[in-house]
Amino acid sequence: MKISIIGAGAMGGAFAEGLLKSESINAADVTVANPHTDKLEKFASLGASITTDNKVAAIDADIVAIVVKPWLVEKVIEEIKPILDYKKQIIINMAAAISSAQLFEWAAKGEEKPAIFQIIPNIAIAVKASMTFIVPCNASDEQTNMVKGIFDNVGQTYLTDEQHLGAGTTLASCGIAYAMRYFRAASEGGVELGFKADIAKDIVLQTVKGAVELLQANGNHPEAEIDKVTTPGGLTIKGLNEMEHAGFTSAVIRGLKAGLK
C-alpha cells in the first residue's frame, strides 16, 4: 500500500510522522512531497521517499493525500489529475471547508469520478493519538475499510457524513488547541500556587492523562466521576463552582460553536 502525502506543513508533516511510526506501514511505501526541501529532510531520515514534484509523488501511489491549505487544493488537483488513474487510486482531502461536490468538480475526467475521502484528523496524529473523522465519497466498502484501517493505526477514527464534518473539526481538530489552552492556564495556576513552571506542567499533564484513562476504562459520564471527588463543603466543589461562576462551561461551548461560524 503506497501512500503519498502532498504537503509537508503542520498537518501533512504530522500525518507523515504518524505513518512512519506505525508498525503496519513500511516507511519505503510513504512518499512526502513539498515545494521546499527543508521540510522534507526529516522524513527522508525516517525512511520515506521525498520529492518536490507532486506528479512524481502521485503517479505510483495507491492513496494520494492532499494536505495543503484550502486555497491550494484546486491547484494541486489540476496539477496531478492528468496522471491519476481513478480505477486504481484513491484521493484523500484533509483541507477543511471544501465540499465533496467541489472536489469532484475539480477532479472530474468527463464522466469518470475518483473515490474521495474527506478526512479531518488532529495534530496528535504525529504521535498516533489523533481523533480522525472520515467521510467516504463515491467509495466502496472495501476502500472505506482500507482507509479506516490506515487511520486506526494512528489514533481513533469515526466514520461520519459530510454534514457533521464541520462539527467534528471544531470538536477534535480545533479542540486539541482548546485542550492545550487549558493545560497552559492550569500550569500558570500551578506556578501561582508555588510550583516551578515545568513541574506544574507535568502535574497538569499527568492529571489530565489520568482523567482520560479513567473515563476510557470505565465508560462513565464525566459528571459521575466528578461526584466521586466533590465531598460536601470540600475544596473540589468550591473550585468547580468558582470556575462555573466565571463561565467555564459556557465559554467552552461558545468556543466550540464559534468554530462553525
WOKAVEN-V463256 format. One record per helix or strand of 3 or more residues. SS is the DSSP state (H for helix, E for strand). FROM is the first residue (numbers start at 1). LEN is the number of residues. If there is no record, write none. Layout:
ss:SS from:FROM len:LEN
ss:SS from:FROM len:LEN
//
This chain:
ss:E from:3 len:4
ss:H from:10 len:12
ss:H from:27 len:3
ss:E from:30 len:4
ss:H from:37 len:3
ss:H from:41 len:5
ss:E from:49 len:3
ss:H from:54 len:6
ss:E from:63 len:4
ss:H from:70 len:14
ss:E from:90 len:4
ss:H from:100 len:8
ss:E from:115 len:6
ss:H from:123 len:5
ss:E from:130 len:8
ss:H from:141 len:12
ss:E from:155 len:5
ss:H from:162 len:12
ss:H from:175 len:18
ss:H from:197 len:22
ss:H from:222 len:8
ss:H from:235 len:11
ss:H from:248 len:11
//
